[in-house]
Amino acid sequence: MAIPPVAVTWHTNSDGSVTPTWTSEAPFDEYSVSVDGGAPFLTGATTTQTWPGNVAHTAVVTPSAADATPATGTFTPTAPSGNNGVYDYLVNATSTPPASCVGMSFVHTWKSVEATEGVFDWSLIEADLTRAAALGKRAFLHLLWGYSPPWVEQQCPTVVVQWTAPFTGAHTTTIPITWTAAYLSRVKTAIAAFGAKYDGDPRVAHIAMALCGWQDDFQLPHPWAGWTSSAPPPNGCGPDVYTDAKLEAGCMQLIDAYAAAFVKTQKTMPYNTSGLSPNDWTVTNAVAQHAISKKFGIIFQENGLQASTSASKVAQLAALGASPGAGGYGWQQAAGGNSVAAMQAMFAAALAGKPKPLFVEVYSNDCANPQAASALAKLAAGL
């Protein structure tokens, strides 16, 4: 006679994380547990492992017997989450977000938090978190690794990129080659410190996961022939010339580092391309699928996004699996200074997405535009 399935439920812990629990079946004191399709692990009648409480999970629990029947328990977060909604992006030091914004998005750089190797100064982030809390807002934190401190540039292969941006003209950018082992190991150490400081902090709603880009959306300064040149740095990449495989592998390493560092706080992968390859979207989609498998949210970032293109991108994200159960997805509205009509069209396209986004970052000068107030409020109400 087959041993019947155990009864599986989910317990919400005081820190907001969740843990599967079950009714034990005598005489068995060992159980196989698999969460979200992951590798099974053996445990006793209980487990102390936790999972983020703001995304859905499924646990399969089986008594350790040959004829035992597995049981499934699904956890679905309550909705709407206090973390979902509109975030005032690149908010300045004096402006106050409109009431329709649930939170504020702050951007910081590696060189501002670790100017000296191994010495972390979180004071600028703390000031932003204190300000957001005083206004009753949640924080969306962006920490950009591509803006590296001088000690990183001294220890890692580093290039000087002469390039021209479409809207802002000629630039000279000094940046480490972001897929080298030397660079990745130092970023992973910093990610671990970042997580040790802020994972589970109730003031923080989302962590935007910067990967191997210069900023946090995969972009690297381009066009520049040096990315594929074997000339020694700083004029080329020497033995570390760009390939799709190198960028993809480096990004996945950093995803795994974020997954280990941030267990309780929602992690979000900005979704765009590096600009270095004709296969950019293939690389980005492979990295995004890896992030989604780790229950990361996905936020589509593209300056110049228009309503006419947003529907196809929403469909692309949905096809990748960026659903609310996998951490959801968000959308960073196009660069500030849009016409009210353009914003209304883009907001409508976002809300029409299937699934629709859980969070949207809107550039601060658009949030501050009084003519856009009604469109912003309608967007917030629809999320």
N, C-alpha and C positions, 0 to 999 in steps of 0.2 A: 504494500500500500504506500503510495507516494506521500511524503511529508508535505503538508499544506503550506502555502506561502505565508510568510510573516506579514504583519500589518506595518506598513511604513508610513510615517508622517514626518513633517519637518518642524523643527523647533527654532524660533527666532531668539537669538541671544541678545544680551543687553547692549552690545556694541553694534547691533544691526545685522550682523552676520547670521547665517543659518546653518543648522546641523541636522542630518537625517537621524531619525530615531525609529525604533521598531520594537514590536513585542517579541521577546525571545521565545524560542520553541524548545522546551525541555526534551531531551537532555543535552541539547547542543549549546556549546558555549563559544563557538567560533563561527564567524559569518564572513561571506565574501560580499564586498560592497563595490559597486561601480557607479560613479556619478558622471552624468552627462556623456556617457559613452566612453569614459576613460578606462585605463587599465584597472582591473579589480585589485583591491587590497584586502587582506585578512585582518579582522579585528575581533574583539570579544563581543559581549552583549551590547556594548555602546562604542561610539567613536567620539573623539574630541576634535576631529578635524572640522573646519568651518569653510563656508563658501560665501561669496558676496550676497547680501540680501536684497540687492536692487535689480537682480536679473533672475530669470527662471532657471530651475534645475530639475533633473530627473535622477533619482537614485534607484538602483536595482540591488536588492538585498536577498541573498540566498544562504540558508543554513548549510554548514559544511557536511553534507551528506549526499551520497550518489543519487538518491531518489527524491531530493528536495525540490520543491517548486519555487522558482524565483518570484519575488513580488516587486512591484514598481510603485514608487511614491513620487509625486510631482509637486514641486514648490513653484507657485506663481506669485510674484511680488504684487503688493497692492498698488493700484493705479488710481489717479495719477501720482507719480512720485514727486516728493518735494524738490527733487533735483531737476525735474523736467520743466521746460519752458524757454523763455527768451533770456539770453545773456547779453549784457551791454559789453561789446568787445572793444578792447583798447581804450577803456574808459580812462580819462585823464585824472590828474591828482585833485581836481577841484569840482568836477561835474558830479551831479547826482543822477543816477539812473531813474527813468520813469517808473511809475508804480507798476506798469505792465511787465517789467523785467523781474524775473525771479532771482537773477544773479548778475555777477560782474565777472568778466574775463580779464585776467591779468597775465601779462607776458614778461618773463624774466629770462636772463641769459646765464649760461654756465659761468662766465667770467665774473658775474656779479655775486655769485654765491660761493665760489671756490677760487678766489684770486690767488691763494696760496695752496699748494697741493695738500690735501687731507684736512684743511681747515675750512669748515663750512660756516658761512655767515648767512643766516636766514632772515636777517632783520628787515630787508626790503619786502620780502614775501609776508612776514609777520605784520608789517605796517598795513599792507593791502588787506590781509585777512581781518585785521582789527577794524579797519574802515568799513569793509563789507558787512561785518557782523553788526556794527553800530547802525548801519542803514537797514538791517534786517534782510540782507541779501546773502545768497550762497556764492562761493567762489569757484571759478573754472580756471585752473592753473596751467599755464603754458611755460615750460622751461626749455629753452633752446640750446642744444648742445653745440650746434655749428658756430655759435658765437663763443669760442673757446678762450680760456685764459692764456696768457703768454707762456706759462710753464708747459701747457699741453703742446703748443706750437713748437716749443723747443725740444720736446721729447718724442714727437710724432712726425712722420713725413708730412710736410706742409707745402702748399702751393700758393702762388700769388696769381689770382685770376683777373685778367683784364677783359671786361665784357661790357656789353651795352644792353640795358633793360629797355623793353618796349616803351614804357611811359616815363622813365626817370633818367634815361640817358646813360652816359659812360660811368663805369664804376671800377674800382680796384679793390678786390676782396681777398684777404688772407685767410685761408681755411685749411685745417688738416685734411688729409685724404681720409674720408670718413668710413672706408671699408677695410682699413688696415687693422691687423691684430692689436697693434700698439694703441691706436685710437679707441677701438671698441672696448678693450679691457679697462681703460680709464673711464669711459662713459658708463660702463656697467658698475664700476665702483661708486660713481657719483649717483647713479640711479638707486643703488642699495641705500645710500645715505638719505636720499630724497624720500624713499619709502619709509625708512626708519623714523623720519621726522613727521611725515604727514599721512601715512596710511591710517585710515580710520578716524582722522580728524573731522569732527562734525561740522567744521566750518567749510570744508572742501567738498564740493559736489562731484567734480570731474577733474581728472588729470589728463591733459592732452599729451599724448605720447610722441614726442619728437624722436625721429629715427635717424637715418643716415643723411638727412638733408641739411642744408644750411639753416633754414628756418624750420618750422614744424610741419611742413606739408610736402616733404620729399624733394622740394625744389633745391637744386644746386646752381650756383652762378653759371650761366651759359648765355650765348654760345662761347665756347673756349676750346680751341684745338688741343690744349694741353691735357685734357682729361684722357685722351687716348694716345698721348705721346709718351714714348719711353725716355724722353729727355729727363735728366735728373731734376728733382724739385729744386727751386720753386717754379721752374718753367714748364715742367711736365711731371708725370707721375712715376717715372723710373720703372721699377719692376711691378708697380701697383696700378698699372693702367686700368681704366674703367672697363668692366664687363657687366652685363646684366646679372650674371650669376653671383658676382662679388657683392653687388649692391643688395640683391635679394637675400643672400645669406647673412650679410651684416645686419639688415633690418630685422630679420627673424631672430637673430641673437639678442637684439635689444628688446624685441617683444617679449621674449622669454625672461629677460632681466626685469622688465616691468611687471610681468605676471608674478614673479617671485617677490618683488618688493611691495606691490600694492595688491593685497588680498581683499581688503575690506572696501576700498574706495574705487568707484567706477573709473576705469581706464578707457580712453578714447583715442583711436588712431586717426589722425588727419589723412584724408584720402585725396591724393593728387599724384603728379608724376615728377620725376627728377628733371626732365627736359634734356637728358643726355642720350637718349636712345630712341630709335624708331619703334622699339618694342616696349616703350614706357608703360603702357596700360597693362600689358601682360605681366610685367614685373609687379606693378602696383597691385593688381588683382590677386596675384599669388601671395603677396605679403598680407593683403587684407583678409584673405581666407584664413591664413594662419592666425591673425589677430582675432577673427571672429570665433575660431575654434577655441580660443582661450577666454571667450566671453567678453571681449572688448567691444565697446561701442565704436562706431565709424562716423566720422564727421567729414562731409564733403567740403573741400576748400578750393575755391577758384575765384580769384579776382576777375571781374568781368562776367560772372555768371548771369545769364539772362533767363527769363521765364521760358523762352523757346528751347533752351537746352536743359533746363532743370528736370523736365519729365523723363528724358532719356537717362539722365544720371541717377535719378531715383529708381528707375527700373533696373539699372545696372547694379546698384547697391542691393536691392531686394533679391536679385538673382544670385548675388554672392552669399546671401544668408544673413544680411544685416537687419535682422528682425528685432522687435522688442525683447524677445526671449534670449537673444544673443547679445544683449547689451544695447540694442537699439542703434539708431543712427541719427546724426544731426546734420546741420547744414550751416555753413558760415556764409552769410549773405554777402553779395558782391561789395567791392570797395566802396567806401563812404562817398557821400555826395550824390547819390542817385536821385532821380526825380521821384516824386511821390507816386506817380503813375507806374514807374518801373518797379518800385518797391511793392506796390499793391499786386502787380502781376506776379512777381517772384514769390511773395508770401502765399498767394492763392495756389501757385504751382506746388509749393512745399506742402501745403495742407491737403492737396489732392493726391499726394504720393501714396502708394500702397506697398508697404505700410508707410504711414506718414511719419515724419521725424518726431523724436521725443524732445529734442532741444535744438535751438537755432541761435547762433551768435550773430548779432547785428552790429555793424560798425557804429562806434559811439556817436559820431557826428550825425548819423541817420537817426539814432535813438533820440538825440537832442533836438531834432527838427520838429517843431510844433505842428507843422503841416502833415507830418507822418504819424501823429499820435493815434488817430483812429485806426489806421492800418496796422500799427504795431499792437494795439490793444486787441484787434480782431485776430491777429496771429497768435498772441499769447493765449487767448481764450480757446483757440482751436487745437492747441497742443495737448 
